[in-house]
Structure formats: C-alpha cells, structure tokens
Amino acid sequence: MAQSPGIGPKGRPRKSISRPATITRMPLLASSLHTSIRPLSKIASGGELSRIMLAIKTVMSEDADKTLIFDEIDAGISGKTASKVSNQLARLSLSHQIICITHLPQIAAMADAHYIIEKSVHDNKTYSNIQRVAGDDSLNEIARMLSGETLTDSVLENAKELKIMADKVKSEL
C-alpha cells in the first residue's frame, strides 16, 4: 500500500522539519608544496592571514576599500620575504591608504609616515600611546628594529641604507 508523503511508516503523520538551505564557503589552502589542502582557518596564523589578505587585496585593488589595515603581516618572515612583502605593500599604497603594524625594519623603511605605539600598565589598566615620528626619530626607530636598544653608527647607517633602498623601490613604481 502506497503511503502519502505526510504519513510515516506506522501510519502516523510525519514530522516535518523545515531548515533553510545553507552553503558554507570555507577557503582552502595548501601552505606549502608538500602539505594537503585544508581549511584556511585551521592552518593560517594571524600573520599568514594578513599576508593572504595582502595577496587578495592586491589582485582586487580596484575595490572600494581605500584603507587597508595589516596587523602582524611580518609574523614568521624576515630577510628576502620581508622585502617582497614591503614591495607589495608599496605597490598597493599607490591606490590605497595602508596602515601596517610591523616589527620588521624592511617593512617600516617603506612607510611614508611612522608611528610608535607603546603600551603601559597603570593601576591594573592597560593604556596605549601613539606618537608620530619623523626625520631622525624615524631613522632611529628603524635602527632600533635592527639592533635593539643600542644604536651604533653602523646600525644607523644600515637604517639609512634601508630607507634609501625603499625610496628607490617606490620611485620605480
């Protein structure tokens, strides 16, 4: 005997559960040549997410977002990779305002404006202070990123050279 769609196998009405159809889109990524493709949320650190966003925003640089913020874009990179990231940020800055929080001198040297952000604790409360630096103060901050607290003549020269190299890259864009 055929059953109607609303009648269950024991002759009782079927319970109807109505759920909206959902489609979940999860970006997938293989972070290196010998790894499997996995959900981005499972394999990417904050720095990797920031660098992936840099790549996406570069490809889609005609979009409406004119201010882009990159935090920890320098996590886990140095040297040649840091220079490549800073060059890409410079290209993107031709059509966007870039705010980039960095600890790497290669990236900081590419900036047109520098700010120091310092946190302090008073009475069990954390305070953030931001201060713009320019000229020699800006070079001193790049030098501090290179060497820590002690600023020698050679470290200051290295900071100047990084700034000159960054200016050359920007002039060729």
QUISULWO-V356404 format. One record per residue. OMEGA is omega in radians with two decimals (999 if undefined). Layout:
BEGIN
omega: (OMEGA | OMEGA)
END
This chain:
BEGIN
omega: (-3.12 | 3.13 | 3.05 | -3.09 | -3.10 | -3.09 | -3.14 | -3.06 | -3.13 | 3.10 | 3.11 | 3.12 | 3.07 | 3.03 | -3.11 | 3.07 | -3.12 | 3.10 | 3.05 | 3.09 | 3.11 | 3.05 | 3.12 | 3.09 | -3.14 | 3.10 | 3.12 | -3.07 | 2.92 | -3.01 | 3.04 | -3.03 | -3.01 | 3.11 | 3.13 | 3.11 | -3.13 | 3.09 | -3.12 | -3.10 | -3.11 | -3.01 | -3.02 | 3.02 | 3.10 | 3.12 | 3.11 | 3.10 | 3.12 | 3.11 | 3.06 | 3.08 | 3.07 | 3.13 | 3.14 | -3.12 | 3.09 | 3.13 | -3.08 | -2.99 | 3.08 | -3.10 | -3.00 | -3.12 | -3.11 | 3.03 | -3.13 | -3.13 | 3.11 | 3.12 | -3.13 | 3.11 | -3.10 | -3.10 | 3.05 | 3.11 | 3.05 | 3.01 | -3.05 | -3.14 | 3.10 | 3.10 | 3.12 | 3.10 | -3.14 | 3.09 | 3.13 | 3.06 | 3.12 | 3.10 | -3.13 | -3.13 | 3.09 | -3.12 | -3.10 | 2.93 | -3.11 | 2.98 | -3.03 | 3.07 | -3.02 | 3.03 | -3.10 | -3.12 | 3.13 | 3.14 | 3.14 | -3.12 | -3.12 | -3.04 | 3.03 | 3.12 | -3.13 | 3.06 | 3.03 | 3.07 | 3.13 | 3.08 | 3.07 | 3.14 | 3.07 | 3.13 | 3.12 | 3.06 | 3.13 | 3.13 | 3.05 | 3.11 | 3.10 | -3.09 | 3.09 | 3.07 | -3.13 | 3.07 | -3.11 | 3.12 | 3.10 | 3.08 | 3.11 | 3.11 | 3.08 | 3.10 | 3.11 | 3.08 | 3.14 | -2.94 | -3.05 | -3.03 | -3.04 | 3.14 | 3.10 | 3.11 | -3.12 | 3.09 | 3.10 | 3.08 | 3.10 | 3.10 | 3.10 | 3.13 | 3.08 | -3.13 | 3.10 | 3.12 | 3.11 | 3.12 | 3.11 | 3.10 | -3.10 | -3.13 | -3.12 | 3.14 | 999)
END
